[in-house]
Amino acid sequence: MTQTDPARTAEPQDVGTAPRLMGVEEEFLLVDPGTGVASAAGGAVLLAAAAEHDTDMTGELQREQIETGTRPKRSPADLEAELRRTRRQARDAAAAAGAALVPLATSPLATRPTVSPAQRYRRMVELFGLTGSEQLTCGCHVHVAVESDEEGVGVLDRIRAWLPPLLALSSNSPYWRGEDTRYASFRSQVWNRWPSAGPTAVFGSAAAYAVVEQAMLATETVLDTGMVYFDARLSRSHPTVEIRVADVCREIEDAVLIATLCRALVTTAAAEWRAGMPVDPVPIEVLRLATWRAGRSGLSEALLDPRTGRPAPARAVLDTLVDHVGDALDEAGDRDTVTTLLDGLLRRGTGAARQRAVAERSGGDLRAVVLDAIG
């Protein structure tokens, strides 16, 4: 939710000569290491990070969370190393402030979030009321380099139907305020309270995208372009597409999988745009339903097939996704990595499945769920 994005430092590139640069932003909960209750330690954590000359961390809307950002990388292995570095730094800074870092997309335990002191955040809570004050959610945002805004919009128009499976893969927020929500990603429900959040219609051109942004600003509903919370959007600071649909992942390997699939989607869509292939005009109403289903069941039930709009087994939809981006994976040398990471996730289960398994083993003790996630 921050306006400054460390992962958005990718420079324009010749997409025909090397895999596109990618970077990841992750939002984390801060909790009391003994009780598991969310802790308003964000300011102290940032001070501890600054004392160690760590500049990869920023505050968020609520004081009970922080955000990290990787440097842009070309290989999944290098990105994994970056994610391990940024998570380690964030854990160390949290520990120095007497808190613990947890990669959970919502707090399983009941909490009363406290807004960060920045004027922009306070204004957001003033304007949006409960939507703002309750917005203690943690996402994973993937940035992939594009050559221009025109190419970027061509990409946005062509990845729309493929984003819900990414949400299902990342689902890591089944609990909210001490209750099982019956969702795999309840974060997606809470996040979509923002009036500017969710899937988008086809734009057609960079100029049309800019018109939509300006029309949104003209309503005086959103404060700035930083509040254009599309599931995927253009960066106005650096030449990247930012894919924002995923929960923060409990496991680093899952974040690498999501990022690698995002890059393959961008590469595939850019090639289709350059070739003049038509956009699939999936109605935005269907995209909302696909996103809802992905957040509701994760990988435990059927998802909507992006090619047909009809329900299909989750594994079949994931296989369709990998097939769709297969050429891009092969060109980047990423197919074996994606196969290995996807098989591992399916064998292990999503973050939501892990949380529910821990809760079941502990007799419904959600404190155990939080403590289990402390790295």
Beta strands, then each sheet from edge to edge (+ up, - down):
strand 1: 22-31
strand 2: 57-59
strand 3: 65-69
strand 4: 100-102
strand 5: 139-145
strand 6: 175-176
strand 7: 179-180
strand 8: 232-234
strand 9: 240-247
strand 10: 303-304
strand 11: 311-312
sheet 1: 2+ 3- 1+ 4-
sheet 2: 2+ 3- 1+ 5- 9+ 8-
sheet 3: 6+ 7-
sheet 4: 10+ 11-
end
